[in-house]
Amino acid sequence: MRPSKVIASTRRKPEKRVRLSKSRAQARTVVPQLEPGAPSDFDLMKGIQTGDADALSQLYDRYNGILKALILRVIHNEAEADDLLQEIFMEIWNQAKNFSAQKGKPLGWMVTLARRRAIDGLRKKQAYARAEERLQNETEQQPDAWVHNATEEEIVLSDTRALIRKVIAGLPPPQQQAIDLAFFKGMSQREIAAKTNTPLGTVKTRLELGLKKIYDGLKELKDEL
């Protein structure tokens, strides 16, 4: 089984999620006591390094509660924390070769990785919010071209909008589609996820990357205006 499917299979379904009491929620953050004969964290890391997806699944079951609690302290959004948790365990799978027992315990390595990814995720979220606000201002100033699904001829009438369209055309197709649905069709992120049969976290990432590339591209092509 592929590691992504292993992690997805262990992820709690939203409809089954229940609100934990404070004491139960805290208990999830305590390092679990291993049963006699259970593989150590080092054993599981060695397994992951050799491509054993079951070892990744066991490590996920053992520490997903601790890492999610850490992520929530930074992100403060459970749905986003769930998405980031999956990404972190995929990174653990992909970066396992960089782990060395001489550098410390596996849990310490994972906590460091999760904290870094959570902080990066928060920064991206803040940057996306700022970029979205700037682009929203543009749509309000020129509603005919942006909001009402303008034709190509209408957009070209504005040098600035033509340049934006040029930058968008250089984006990967998935990012182009997300930008088009969000800012030309006026769809929400959840509507885009449903329409394209794409995970919400992936839609958010595509919009974040697409917006960043648009603004970076505008800076690079500024002299062409």
Buried (B, 14 or more C-beta within 10 A) or exposed (E): EEBBEBBEEBBEEEEEEEEEEEEEEEEEEEEEEEEEEEBEBEEBBBBBBEEBBEBBBBBBEBBBBBBBBBBBEBBEBEEBBBBBBBBBBBBBBEEBEEBEEEEEBBBEBBBEBBBEBBEEBBEBBEBBEEBBEEBEEBBEEBEEBBBEEBEEEBBEEBEEBBBBBEBBEEBEEBBBBBBBBBBBBEBEBEBBBEEBEBEBBBBBBBBBBBBBBBBEBBEEEEEEE
